[in-house]
Amino acid sequence: MKRPFTILLTTMAMAAGSATMFSQITPIIEVQGEVDTSPMEGQEVTVSGKVTEYFGDTFYLQDAYGPWNGLYINGAGIVIPTNPPYWTGERQPEVGDVLTVSGTVAEVDGNTELVDVSLVDFVDFWNATPAGIWLTADAFQDEQYEGTRVRIDAATILTAPDAEGFWTVSDGTGELICWGVGASEVGNEEDPDGPTPGDVYQVYGALHELPGGHVLHVGDTELLALSVATWTESMVHVFPNPAVHRVTWSFPDSRLRSLRIADAEGRLVFETKSQAISYDLDVSCFARGAYSWSCRSDSEGDHVGGQLLLN
């Protein structure tokens, strides 16, 4: 894609005559310090990275893949300049922007963040967003992922968002608190009634620490299955779960159903149809890990799902 002249000019100027600025950029892993509290707390630093999640005046920057490489930016007042024909007015940072910013390292409620932030350089835009590190619910309470883009797959919603935007999910390994309902789904078009107990979601976001522990600051959601409440006559049981050799699905009646199983990357690994009141599957040849399953009634179109863990 051909970049506008202003961006190319800025890039060339940086490469040719701004070695000093590059030498001042601090890798985010050094800001995080690979410890609970940043060793650079109270210091002014310059960092550069890709915007992975944005929430208006606040956003997350990440400069490499993996733990310790993300940082929460309290960037009130940061403005991206006009850049015709791509956008014709000033705007706030967006996912995919590459920015260099300066600010003061602070610890706020245990979360390492950058405050009093100013924009040093707008480097690039429209970059692909990283898929995020896949974590099970029991692995989210880990400082090394703070500020980085992460995701939880096949998570069943336990509680709907409260007045402050907090809701709870479970993937079978534990419970996780989510914060927000998805900045990139305006109006939540994918699921008109929003996160509802019983729905099964894939949730993306950045890990953020608040008093009481880490939460998933939600940037995007993907609906995998609607609440079993919409399939009132159907109580589908899956056992044992976690499993080692065999798994059984138990259905309330003998309607014809389609059963699908996908791996942690969303790839379909098994599909069948069954009209029995139970279905037994040998999973000994499946790789160990987390899977999502969904079951759809061919006659009624009802859809339920959940997570399956193989040990």
N, C-alpha and C positions, 0 to 999 in steps of 0.2 A: 504494500500500500504506500503510495506516495505521500510523504509528510508535508505539511505546509512549510513555506520558506522560513517563517519565523522560528519554528521548532528546529529546523535543520541548522539555522544560523546559531541558535543558542547552543546546540550540541557541539558544533565545530568550535565555537569560542571556548566551551568548557574543555574540550580535548586539547586545544592548542595553548591556552593561556591561563588555565585555572588549576594547575597542579596543587597549589596551596589549598584550594577548597577541597579537592579530593583527599588530601592528606588529613584534613580535619574531620572527615566523616568517620563516625564511630560505628562499628558493626553492632547490630542490635543485641547479639549474643553477649557482648561486653557490657551493654547497658543492663541487661537482665542479670548478668554476672553468674549465671548457673547456680544461683542461691535464692532463698526466699525473698530477701531484701536487696535491692540494687546496691552494689558497692559505689555507685556514682550518684547516689541520692543527694540532691541539692546542687549538683553541678550542671552547668549549661553544656549541652552536646548538640552535634549535628548528625542526623541520621538520614539515610536514603533507602527507599524501598517502594514496593507496590502496595496500593490500597486494596485490601482483601475484603473488608466490610466497611460500610459507611452509614452513619446515623446523623446526618446533618452536620452539626458542629463538632462531632466526635467521629473518629474512624480508627482503623487499625492498619499499621504498616508492617510488612514482612519483607525481609531482604534475602532470605534463603529458606529452603524447605527443611522442615524438621523442628525439633524442640528448641526453645530459647530464642527463636528467630523472629518473634512477633512482638509488637508494642502498641499499646493503646495511646492514641493521640488526642488530647483535649484541645482541638484546633479551632476554637471560636474565632471567627474573623478571617480565617484563611480563605482566599478567593483565587480561583483559577482564572487567568485572563482570557479574554475573548480570542477565538481561534477560527475564523471563517475559512472554509465553508462548513466546518464540522460543528461549531456552535458560534452564535453571533453575539452573545452577551457573556458577562462574567458569570461564573457558577461556582458551586461548592465542589470539593473533591468527590470523585466517584470511583467505584470499583474498577480496577484496571489502570488507573492513573499511576504513574511513577513520579514520586515527589522527593525532594530533599528539603528537610525542615530543621529548624533549630528550636530548642526549648530547654526547660529545666526539668531534670529527672525528679519525680516525686513518688512517694508511697502513699496512696490514698486507700484506706480501708484494706491494706494488704496488697493492693494491685499496683504494680509498677506502671507509671504512665509519664507522658511528657506534657508539661503545662507551660503556659505563657509562650505559646508556639508561634513562630513566624515562618513564612514560606521563603526558602532560599532559592529554589529552582523548580520549575515544572518541566520534567525531563521527557515524559512520554505519556501516551494514553491508549485506551482500547486494548490493553494487554489481557491475555486469557487469565481467568481466575483459577488458582490452584484448587484441586478437588478437595483438599483438606485431609488431615490425618484421621483415619477411622479409629474411633475409640469405643469400647463398650462402656456402659454407664458406670461400672465400678472403677474405671481407670481415669475418670475426669478430674478427680481431686488430686491433681499433680501439678506442681508449680512449673515444671519444665514446659508445659503446653500453654502457659498463660500468654495471651496476646496472639497466639497462632490460630490459623484457620483449621478447624476440626469438624468432625461430623459424627452423628450417631445414626445407625441404620435400623430399620424395622422396629422403631420405638412406639410402644403403645401409650397413648395419652391417658394419664390417670386423673389429672385435674385440669380444668379449663383456665385460661388466663384470668388472673384477678385484676383488681383495679390498678395495680402497679405493673401489670404485664408479665407476672411470673406464673408459670405453669409447670407441671411435673410429668415426666415420661418414665417409662421403664422398658428395658430391652431383655429382661430376664436375669441380668447379672446384678441389677441394682436400680436405684432411682436417680434421676437427674433433673435438676431445676433448670428450666429454660427461661430466658428473659427476652421479651419482645415476640412479635408474631411474624417477622419476615419483612424486612425493608423492601425487598425486591418484588414482593407480591402485593402491590397496591390493591386494597379492597379484598385481598385474599381470594382472587378469582378461582384458584384451583380447588378450594374447599369453601363454598359460600358461607357456611356457618362457623368457619374458623376451627381451631383445635378443640375437639370435643372428646370427652372421655370415651375410650374405646377405639377411636381412630388410630390408624397406624401410619406413622410419618417417617420420612428420612429428613433429618434436620441438620443444616449447615450453619456455622457461625464461628465466632472467636471465643476462646476461653477467657473469662473475666473473673477476678476475685472480688467478692463482697464480704462483709461481715458474716461469718458462718460457713464460708467455703466458696468454691468455684462454681460459676454458673455458665451455661452456654448462651452467649449473647447472640441471638438468632439473626442471621442475615437472609436465610432462604429456607423454604420447606418444600418437600415433595410428598404429596398424598400417595400412600401405597394401598390403603384400604379404609373404607368407611367403618364407623362404629358398628359393633355387633348389635347395638340397640336398633339399627335400621333393619335387622334381620331377626325379628322378635321370636320367631318360632325355632331359630337355629342356635343351638348351644354346641359349638364344636370344641372337642377336647383333644389335646395333643399330649401323648405320654409315651415313654418318659421324656422329660425335657428339663435339663440336658440329657442327651442320649449318646450311646456308644455304638450299638450294633443295629437296633431296629427301632422304628418309631411307628406309632399307630394313631390315625385320625379317627375319632368317633363322631358320627353324625346323628342328628335326631330323627332322620327318616331316610328313605331310599331314593330321593330325587337324584337325577343325573347331575354330577358336579365335575368341574374341571379343577384339578389340583396342580399348582405350579410352585416350584422352589427355585429361588435365586440365591447366588452367593453374595458375599459382602460388597462386591463390585457391581451388583445389579444384574449379573449375567445369568440367564436361565440355565439351570443345570438338570432340571427334571420337570416333566409334565405328563399328566395322565388324566383319564376320565374314569369315574367310578360311580356306580349306582347302588353300592352296598351301604350298609349302615356303619361300616368301618373299613378302613384301608390300612394295610400293614406294609411298610416299606423297609427294605434292607438298606441301611445307610453306611455299612461298614466300608464301602469303597469310596465314600465321600471324604474329601480333605477335612481335617478338623477345623472348627471355627464357627462363625455365626452365619446363619442363613435366614432369609425371610421366606415365608410361605403365604400363599393366598389361595382361597377357595371360592369359586363362583358357581352359583346355581345356574345351569343352562336354561332352565324353564322360566325362572323368576328374575334372573339377572342380579340377585343378591350377592354381596361380596364381603368376605371377612378375611382376616389375615393375622399374622403374628410373627414371632421370631422363634427359630429353632437353633439350639446350641448343640454342637457335636464335640464331645471330648475324646 
